Amino acid sequence: MNLSIQAAGVAAWPASDAGASLAQAANAAAQADPSSAAHAASPLIVSAVDPNDHSRLDRYLSALGAPLKMGGDAEQMAEALVPAMQSLLQQRPDLGNAHFDFALSRGSLVVKSDTLDDADRAWLQDFLNGNKELLQAAQAFHDDAVAGYASWAEADGKPLSAAQLDAVSQQADGLVSFMDLFKKLGRQAHATLLAQVSYMQPDGSRLDLSRDPGSANGFLAFMQGAHTMRDGTATYAGPAGQTVYGGLRGDIFSMIGTAIPQFLPPSASRSVGLKETA
């Protein structure tokens, strides 16, 4: 009997859980959204994998687990950005509401903005590249994406050459811009909240995870909401009018959904199959 696990969209699969059951793997794939990757629109075929062949199966599962690792990397980036944006507001308060985004390119951060002039954009780019923790987390995001791609290719029996790996690395640079990624993660998390309920933060402001983090002030407000949700410190009115404490808790960077793209090589298959003998 051949059983296959479709790998469409982003499957939030922990790479370390190589001994997970077939049912768990199928559930992880079933939660994925095909719209997150253009090549995932059509189901494709895979040859059955011997469940005892851990060397191959583990590589497939590691590739499926890459988006979860990348979510953790994104969280490290966001945490490194908090003191950076606080420092920016002290040094350049005139840039507090300037809209910008940034991405990784060959190991350096590149800032793009429709509102900053060339001098201010260059200053901000140098400022971000001077943040060691931010740069390391961005590189880890890139490296985990490349590792997942390479792991799937190797499991398919088509390991990447040095030239191919370099080309994949360049593709990984263009996967996301990070302020946009944070916005998508926040809006996905916000969509899980009850629309008829007003969640309040400890300072009395309304919790809004859908706000745009694309400026220094906007990002700090966004992260205040992310921390409120992570720490479970939001309050809201219960059905009898009572104030409910600690009823909302979650890590928006673990709710990867479709915000983090699945990065897999062109392949004859997009599913992991296990062969069982009845």
Residue pairs with C-beta under 8 A, 6 or more apart in sequence:
1 275
1 276
1 277
1 278
2 48
2 273
2 274
2 275
2 276
3 22
3 48
3 273
3 274
3 275
3 276
4 46
4 48
4 271
4 272
4 273
4 274
5 22
5 25
5 26
5 29
5 271
5 272
5 273
5 274
6 29
6 30
6 43
6 270
6 271
7 29
7 32
7 40
7 60
7 64
7 262
7 264
7 270
7 271
7 272
8 29
8 32
8 33
8 34
8 37
8 40
8 43
8 270
9 32
9 33
9 34
9 35
9 36
9 37
9 40
9 258
9 262
10 32
10 33
10 36
10 37
10 67
10 256
10 257
10 258
10 260
10 261
10 262
11 28
11 29
11 31
11 32
11 64
11 67
11 262
12 28
12 31
12 65
12 67
12 68
12 71
12 254
12 256
13 20
13 25
13 28
13 61
13 64
13 65
13 68
14 20
14 65
14 68
15 61
15 62
15 64
15 65
15 66
15 68
15 69
16 65
17 24
17 61
17 65
18 54
18 57
18 58
18 61
18 62
20 61
22 274
25 61
25 64
25 272
28 64
29 64
29 271
32 40
32 262
33 257
33 258
34 40
34 41
35 258
36 257
36 258
36 261
36 262
37 261
37 262
37 264
39 264
39 266
39 270
40 262
40 270
43 270
43 271
44 267
44 268
44 269
44 270
44 271
45 268
45 269
45 271
46 268
46 269
46 270
46 271
46 272
46 273
47 269
47 273
48 273
48 274
48 275
49 56
49 57
49 60
49 272
49 273
49 274
49 275
50 56
50 274
50 275
51 57
51 274
51 275
51 276
56 155
57 155
57 272
57 274
59 151
59 152
59 154
59 155
60 151
60 152
60 155
60 272
61 272
62 147
62 148
62 151
63 148
63 149
63 151
63 152
63 155
63 264
64 148
64 272
65 148
66 144
66 145
66 147
66 148
66 149
66 151
66 262
66 263
67 148
67 256
67 260
67 261
67 262
68 254
68 256
69 144
69 148
70 141
70 144
70 145
70 256
70 260
71 185
71 253
71 254
71 256
71 260
72 253
72 254
73 137
73 138
73 140
73 141
73 144
74 137
74 141
74 178
74 181
74 182
74 185
74 253
74 260
75 251
75 253
76 133
76 136
76 137
76 140
77 134
77 137
77 138
77 141
77 178
78 182
78 223
78 226
78 253
79 133
80 131
80 133
80 134
80 137
81 131
81 134
81 219
81 223
82 219
82 220
82 223
84 127
84 128
84 131
84 134
85 216
85 219
85 220
86 220
88 95
88 96
88 124
88 127
88 216
89 96
89 216
89 217
89 220
91 127
92 123
95 116
95 120
95 124
95 216
96 215
96 216
96 217
97 215
97 216
97 217
97 218
98 113
98 115
98 116
98 120
98 215
98 216
99 113
99 114
99 115
99 214
99 215
100 111
100 112
100 113
100 115
100 116
100 121
100 124
100 179
100 214
100 215
101 111
101 112
101 113
101 177
101 178
101 179
101 180
101 214
102 109
102 110
102 111
102 112
102 125
102 128
102 177
102 178
102 179
103 109
103 110
103 112
103 173
103 174
103 176
103 177
103 178
104 110
104 138
104 139
104 141
104 142
104 173
105 173
106 170
106 173
107 135
107 139
108 129
108 135
109 125
109 128
109 129
109 134
109 135
109 138
110 125
111 121
111 124
111 125
111 128
112 121
112 177
113 121
113 124
116 124
128 134
128 135
129 135
138 178
142 169
142 172
142 173
142 175
145 172
145 175
145 263
146 165
146 168
146 169
146 172
146 263
148 263
148 264
149 160
149 168
149 172
149 263
149 264
149 265
150 159
150 160
150 165
150 168
152 264
152 265
152 267
153 159
153 160
153 265
153 267
154 160
156 265
156 267
156 268
156 269
158 265
160 168
160 265
168 265
171 263
172 263
175 261
175 263
176 260
176 261
179 213
179 214
179 219
180 214
181 259
181 260
182 213
182 219
182 222
183 212
183 213
183 214
183 222
184 258
184 259
185 252
185 253
185 255
185 256
185 259
186 209
186 210
186 211
186 213
186 222
186 225
186 226
186 252
187 209
187 210
188 252
188 255
188 257
188 258
188 259
189 209
189 226
189 229
189 250
189 252
189 255
190 208
190 209
190 210
192 250
192 255
193 199
193 207
193 209
193 248
197 236
197 237
198 206
198 236
198 237
199 206
199 207
199 234
199 235
199 236
199 248
200 206
200 207
200 234
200 235
200 236
201 207
201 224
201 225
201 228
201 233
201 234
202 228
202 233
203 224
207 225
207 228
207 229
207 234
207 248
208 225
209 222
209 225
209 226
209 229
209 252
211 218
211 221
211 222
211 225
212 218
212 222
213 219
213 221
213 222
213 223
226 252
226 253
228 234
229 248
229 249
229 250
229 251
229 252
230 249
230 250
230 251
230 252
231 249
232 246
232 247
232 248
232 249
233 246
234 247
234 248
235 243
235 244
235 245
236 243
236 244
236 247
236 248
237 243
237 244
238 244
264 270
